[in-house]
């Protein structure tokens, strides 16, 4: 029997190097430690942009996530953008066709608006 996660991965051609418990723990950690603190989400043609507060500890936390995710999801393009004059930090998570569906189905981090968090 193929579960929804396996079906999504096979249909998109994108897959995370983590599976089972390891994947579930990583997803929970990302949600709790990083994405729960997103101030705004913008959809991009090939992914999503997530805005974080300007100050510490966010640059280090975002870079830590990028470093880890590059090992298990090598198809992502990661961009860290610092707005001028001490403005917010943006993490742009981009990739090939199907990456937005992957982010939504696998990571559940496409809509992080306050209403979606309830």
C-alpha positions as CSV (number, residue, x, y, z in Angstrom):
1,X,0.0,0.0,0.0
2,X,1.3,3.5,-0.9
3,X,0.7,6.2,1.6
4,X,0.0,9.9,0.6
5,X,3.6,10.9,1.2
6,X,5.0,8.2,-1.2
7,X,2.4,9.1,-3.8
8,X,3.2,12.8,-3.6
9,X,6.9,12.2,-3.9
10,X,6.5,9.8,-6.9
11,X,4.2,12.1,-8.7
12,X,6.4,15.1,-8.4
13,X,9.8,13.4,-8.8
14,X,11.0,15.3,-5.7
15,X,11.9,13.5,-2.6
16,X,13.4,14.2,0.8
17,X,16.3,12.0,1.9
18,X,14.7,11.5,5.2
19,X,12.0,8.9,5.8
20,X,9.7,7.6,8.5
21,X,10.4,8.8,12.0
22,X,13.5,10.8,11.0
23,X,11.3,12.8,8.5
24,X,8.5,13.3,11.1
25,X,11.0,14.6,13.7
26,X,12.6,16.9,11.2
27,X,9.3,18.3,10.1
28,X,8.2,18.9,13.7
29,X,11.5,20.6,14.5
30,X,11.2,22.9,11.5
31,X,7.7,23.8,12.3
32,X,8.3,24.5,16.0
33,X,11.8,26.1,15.8
34,X,11.6,28.1,12.6
35,X,8.3,28.3,10.7
36,X,6.2,29.0,13.7
37,X,8.0,32.4,13.8
38,X,7.3,33.4,10.2
39,X,5.7,36.9,10.0
40,X,4.6,36.7,6.4
41,X,4.5,34.2,3.5
42,X,4.6,35.2,-0.2
43,X,4.1,32.8,-3.0
44,X,6.8,32.9,-5.7
45,X,6.5,31.5,-9.3
46,X,8.8,28.6,-8.2
47,X,8.4,28.4,-4.4
48,X,7.7,30.6,-1.4
49,X,9.3,33.4,0.6
50,X,9.1,33.5,4.4
51,X,9.7,36.7,6.3
52,X,11.3,36.5,9.7
53,X,12.1,39.2,12.3
54,X,15.2,41.3,11.5
55,X,17.1,40.6,14.7
56,X,18.9,37.7,16.3
57,X,18.6,34.8,16.4
58,X,17.0,34.5,13.0
59,X,19.9,34.8,10.6
60,X,21.7,32.0,12.4
61,X,18.6,29.8,12.7
62,X,17.7,30.2,9.0
63,X,21.3,29.4,8.0
64,X,21.3,26.3,10.2
65,X,18.1,25.1,8.5
66,X,19.5,25.8,5.0
67,X,22.7,23.8,5.9
68,X,20.7,20.8,7.1
69,X,18.1,20.9,4.4
70,X,20.7,21.0,1.6
71,X,21.7,17.4,2.6
72,X,18.2,15.8,2.6
73,X,16.5,18.0,-0.1
74,X,19.1,18.8,-2.7
75,X,16.6,20.0,-5.2
76,X,15.8,23.2,-3.2
77,X,17.3,26.6,-4.0
78,X,17.7,28.6,-0.8
79,X,18.1,32.4,-0.7
80,X,18.5,34.5,2.4
81,X,17.7,38.2,1.8
82,X,18.2,41.0,4.3
83,X,16.2,44.1,3.6
84,X,18.0,47.4,3.9
85,X,18.1,49.6,7.0
86,X,17.7,46.7,9.5
87,X,14.6,45.4,7.7
88,X,13.4,41.8,8.0
89,X,15.1,38.7,6.9
90,X,13.5,36.6,4.1
91,X,14.1,32.9,3.3
92,X,13.2,32.1,-0.2
93,X,12.6,28.4,-0.8
94,X,12.6,27.7,-4.5
95,X,12.9,24.7,-6.8
96,X,11.9,22.9,-10.0
97,X,8.4,22.3,-11.2
98,X,6.4,20.6,-8.4
99,X,8.3,22.2,-5.5
100,X,5.3,24.2,-4.3
101,X,3.2,21.1,-4.1
102,X,6.0,19.3,-2.3
103,X,6.4,22.1,0.2
104,X,2.6,22.0,0.9
105,X,2.2,18.2,1.0
106,X,5.4,17.2,2.7
107,X,6.3,20.1,4.9
108,X,3.0,21.9,5.3
109,X,4.7,25.3,5.3
110,X,3.1,27.0,2.3
111,X,0.4,28.9,4.3
112,X,1.6,30.2,7.6
113,X,-0.8,33.0,8.0
114,X,-2.1,33.5,11.6
115,X,-5.5,32.1,10.5
116,X,-3.9,29.0,9.1
117,X,-1.9,28.4,12.3
118,X,-5.1,28.0,14.4
